[in-house]
């Protein structure tokens, strides 16, 4: 048969436990603040890179469009030449 359980007495005083919990909460809050700052910096860096890539795409778009147009016109001219 199982023995009746007796409540264990804590090895530390309740004040020490509360103090440790408070210290852990403060450390956790600092960690969350640091993490938030790191995430904010990462988001800013990603946004900046996206803006740079967008600017590059805007500068390259006319050249890419010209290359596509030249390829299409070249294909059309080759077809006409073959038909003649």
ROSE-4610 file (N, C-alpha, C; in Angstrom, 1 decimal, always signed):
// ROSE-4610
residu = [X/X/X/X/X/X/X/X/X/X/X/X/X/X/X/X/X/X/X/X/X/X/X/X/X/X/X/X/X/X/X/X/X/X/X/X/X/X/X/X/X/X/X/X/X/X/X/X/X/X/X/X/X/X/X/X/X/X/X/X/X/X/X/X/X/X/X/X/X/X/X/X/X/X/X/X/X/X/X/X/X/X/X/X/X/X/X/X/X/X/X/X/X/X/X/X/X/X/X/X/X/X/X/X/X/X/X/X/X/X/X/X/X/X/X/X/X/X/X/X/X/X/X/X/X/X/X/X/X/X/X/X/X/X/X/X/X/X/X/X/X/X/X/X/X/X/X/X/X/X/X/X/X/X/X/X/X/X/X/X/X/X/X/X/X/X/X/X/X/X/X/X/X/X/X/X/X/X/X/X/X/X/X/X/X/X/X/X/X/X/X/X/X/X/X/X/X/X/X/X/X/X/X/X/X/X/X/X/X/X/X/X/X/X/X/X/X/X/X/X/X/X/X/X/X/X/X/X/X/X/X/X/X/X/X/X/X/X/X/X/X/X/X/X/X/X/X/X/X/X/X/X]
num = [1/1/1/2/2/2/3/3/3/4/4/4/5/5/5/6/6/6/7/7/7/8/8/8/9/9/9/10/10/10/11/11/11/12/12/12/13/13/13/14/14/14/15/15/15/16/16/16/17/17/17/18/18/18/19/19/19/20/20/20/21/21/21/22/22/22/23/23/23/24/24/24/25/25/25/26/26/26/27/27/27/28/28/28/29/29/29/30/30/30/31/31/31/32/32/32/33/33/33/34/34/34/35/35/35/36/36/36/37/37/37/38/38/38/39/39/39/40/40/40/41/41/41/42/42/42/43/43/43/44/44/44/45/45/45/46/46/46/47/47/47/48/48/48/49/49/49/50/50/50/51/51/51/52/52/52/53/53/53/54/54/54/55/55/55/56/56/56/57/57/57/58/58/58/59/59/59/60/60/60/61/61/61/62/62/62/63/63/63/64/64/64/65/65/65/66/66/66/67/67/67/68/68/68/69/69/69/70/70/70/71/71/71/72/72/72/73/73/73/74/74/74/75/75/75/76/76/76/77/77/77/78/78/78/79/79/79/80/80/80/81/81/81/82/82/82/83/83/83/84/84/84]
x = [+0.8/+0.0/+0.9/+0.4/+1.2/+1.2/+2.3/+2.5/+1.9/+1.3/+0.7/+1.8/+1.6/+2.7/+2.7/+3.8/+3.9/+4.5/+4.0/+4.5/+5.9/+6.7/+8.1/+8.3/+9.2/+9.5/+10.6/+10.4/+11.4/+12.8/+13.8/+15.2/+15.5/+14.8/+15.1/+13.9/+14.1/+13.0/+12.1/+10.9/+10.0/+10.6/+11.2/+11.8/+12.9/+13.7/+14.8/+14.2/+13.1/+12.5/+11.9/+11.2/+10.7/+11.8/+12.9/+14.0/+14.6/+14.7/+15.2/+14.3/+13.0/+12.0/+12.0/+12.2/+12.2/+13.5/+14.6/+15.9/+15.7/+15.1/+14.9/+14.0/+12.9/+12.0/+12.7/+13.6/+14.3/+15.3/+16.0/+16.9/+16.1/+15.0/+14.1/+13.6/+13.2/+12.8/+13.9/+15.1/+16.3/+16.5/+16.4/+16.6/+15.6/+14.3/+13.3/+13.5/+14.0/+14.3/+15.4/+16.5/+17.6/+17.1/+16.3/+15.8/+14.9/+14.1/+13.3/+14.1/+15.2/+16.1/+16.8/+17.2/+17.9/+16.9/+15.7/+14.7/+14.4/+14.3/+14.0/+15.2/+16.4/+17.5/+17.5/+17.2/+17.1/+16.1/+14.9/+13.8/+14.2/+14.9/+15.4/+16.4/+17.3/+18.3/+17.6/+16.6/+15.9/+15.2/+14.5/+13.8/+14.7/+15.9/+16.9/+17.4/+17.7/+18.1/+17.0/+15.8/+14.7/+14.5/+14.7/+14.7/+15.8/+17.0/+18.1/+17.9/+17.4/+17.1/+16.0/+15.0/+14.0/+14.5/+15.4/+16.1/+16.9/+17.6/+18.4/+17.5/+16.4/+15.4/+14.9/+14.6/+14.1/+15.1/+16.4/+17.5/+17.7/+17.5/+17.8/+16.6/+15.4/+14.2/+14.2/+14.7/+14.7/+15.6/+16.8/+17.7/+17.2/+16.5/+15.9/+14.8/+14.0/+12.9/+13.4/+14.5/+15.1/+15.6/+16.2/+16.8/+15.6/+14.5/+13.4/+12.8/+12.6/+12.1/+13.0/+14.3/+15.2/+15.1/+14.9/+14.8/+13.5/+12.4/+11.2/+11.2/+11.8/+11.9/+12.9/+13.9/+14.8/+14.1/+13.3/+12.5/+11.5/+10.9/+9.9/+10.6/+11.8/+12.5/+13.0/+13.5/+13.9/+12.8/+11.6/+10.4/+10.1/+10.1/+9.8/+10.9/+12.1/+13.2/+13.0/+12.7/+12.5/+11.3/+10.3/+9.0/+9.3/+10.2/+10.4/+11.2]
y = [-1.2/+0.0/+1.3/+2.3/+3.5/+4.3/+4.9/+5.6/+7.0/+7.6/+9.0/+9.9/+10.9/+11.8/+13.0/+13.4/+14.5/+15.7/+16.9/+18.0/+18.2/+18.5/+18.8/+20.3/+20.5/+21.9/+22.4/+23.6/+24.1/+24.3/+24.2/+24.3/+25.8/+26.6/+28.1/+28.8/+30.0/+30.8/+31.3/+31.6/+32.2/+33.5/+34.3/+35.6/+35.3/+34.3/+34.0/+33.5/+32.7/+32.3/+33.4/+34.4/+35.5/+36.4/+36.5/+37.3/+36.7/+35.3/+34.6/+34.8/+34.7/+34.8/+36.2/+37.2/+38.6/+38.8/+38.3/+38.4/+37.7/+36.5/+35.8/+36.6/+37.2/+38.0/+39.2/+39.9/+41.0/+40.6/+39.5/+39.0/+38.6/+38.0/+37.6/+38.8/+39.8/+41.1/+41.7/+41.7/+42.2/+41.4/+40.1/+39.3/+39.6/+39.8/+40.1/+41.5/+42.4/+43.7/+43.6/+42.9/+42.7/+42.0/+41.0/+40.2/+41.1/+42.0/+42.9/+43.9/+44.4/+45.3/+44.6/+43.4/+42.6/+42.4/+42.0/+41.8/+43.1/+44.2/+45.5/+45.8/+45.6/+45.9/+45.0/+43.7/+42.8/+43.2/+43.6/+44.0/+45.3/+46.2/+47.4/+47.1/+46.2/+45.8/+45.1/+44.2/+43.5/+44.5/+45.5/+46.5/+47.3/+47.7/+48.4/+47.6/+46.4/+45.5/+45.4/+45.3/+45.2/+46.5/+47.6/+48.9/+49.0/+48.5/+48.6/+47.7/+46.5/+45.6/+46.1/+46.8/+47.4/+48.5/+49.3/+50.3/+49.7/+48.6/+48.0/+47.4/+46.9/+46.3/+47.4/+48.6/+49.7/+50.2/+50.1/+50.6/+49.5/+48.3/+47.2/+46.9/+47.3/+46.9/+47.4/+48.6/+49.1/+48.2/+47.9/+47.0/+45.6/+45.1/+43.7/+43.8/+44.8/+45.0/+45.2/+45.9/+46.1/+44.8/+44.0/+42.7/+41.7/+41.7/+40.9/+41.4/+42.7/+43.2/+42.9/+43.0/+42.6/+41.2/+40.3/+38.9/+38.6/+39.3/+39.1/+39.6/+40.8/+41.3/+40.4/+39.9/+39.0/+37.7/+37.2/+36.0/+36.3/+37.4/+37.8/+37.9/+38.6/+38.8/+37.5/+36.6/+35.3/+34.5/+34.5/+33.8/+34.4/+35.7/+36.3/+35.9/+35.9/+35.5/+34.1/+33.2/+31.8/+31.6/+32.4/+32.2/+32.7/+33.7/+34.3/+33.4]
z = [+0.0/+0.0/+0.0/-0.6/-0.7/+0.6/+0.9/+2.1/+1.9/+2.9/+2.7/+2.5/+1.5/+1.2/+2.2/+2.6/+3.5/+2.7/+3.0/+2.2/+2.5/+1.5/+1.7/+2.1/+2.9/+3.3/+2.3/+1.8/+0.9/+1.6/+0.8/+1.3/+1.4/+0.7/+0.7/+1.3/+1.8/+2.4/+1.3/+1.5/+0.5/-0.1/+0.8/+0.3/-0.7/-0.5/-1.4/-2.7/-2.7/-3.9/-4.7/-4.0/-4.7/-5.3/-4.5/-5.1/-6.3/-6.3/-7.5/-8.7/-8.4/-9.5/-10.1/-9.2/-9.7/-10.5/-10.1/-10.8/-12.2/-12.2/-13.5/-14.4/-13.9/-14.7/-15.3/-14.5/-15.1/-16.2/-16.0/-17.0/-18.2/-18.1/-19.2/-20.0/-19.2/-19.9/-20.7/-20.1/-20.9/-22.1/-22.0/-23.2/-24.3/-23.9/-24.8/-25.5/-24.7/-25.2/-26.2/-25.9/-26.9/-28.1/-28.0/-29.1/-30.0/-29.4/-30.1/-30.9/-30.3/-31.0/-32.2/-31.9/-33.0/-34.2/-33.8/-34.9/-35.7/-34.9/-35.6/-36.5/-36.1/-37.0/-38.2/-38.0/-39.1/-40.1/-39.6/-40.5/-41.3/-40.6/-41.3/-42.4/-42.1/-43.1/-44.3/-44.0/-45.1/-45.9/-45.3/-46.0/-46.9/-46.4/-47.1/-48.3/-48.1/-49.3/-50.3/-49.9/-50.8/-51.6/-51.0/-51.7/-52.7/-52.3/-53.2/-54.4/-54.2/-55.3/-56.2/-55.6/-56.4/-57.3/-56.8/-57.6/-58.7/-58.4/-59.4/-60.5/-60.1/-61.1/-62.0/-61.4/-62.2/-63.2/-62.8/-63.7/-64.8/-64.5/-65.5/-66.3/-65.9/-66.7/-68.1/-68.4/-69.8/-70.7/-70.1/-70.9/-71.1/-70.1/-70.2/-71.3/-71.2/-72.1/-73.6/-73.7/-75.0/-75.6/-74.7/-75.1/-75.6/-74.8/-75.2/-76.5/-76.6/-77.9/-79.1/-78.9/-80.0/-80.3/-79.3/-79.6/-80.4/-80.0/-80.7/-82.1/-82.3/-83.7/-84.5/-83.9/-84.6/-85.0/-84.2/-84.5/-85.6/-85.6/-86.6/-88.0/-88.0/-89.2/-89.8/-88.9/-89.4/-90.0/-89.4/-90.0/-91.4/-91.5/-92.8/-93.8/-93.4/-94.3/-94.8/-93.9/-94.3/-95.2/-95.0/-95.9/-97.3/-97.4/-98.7/-99.7]
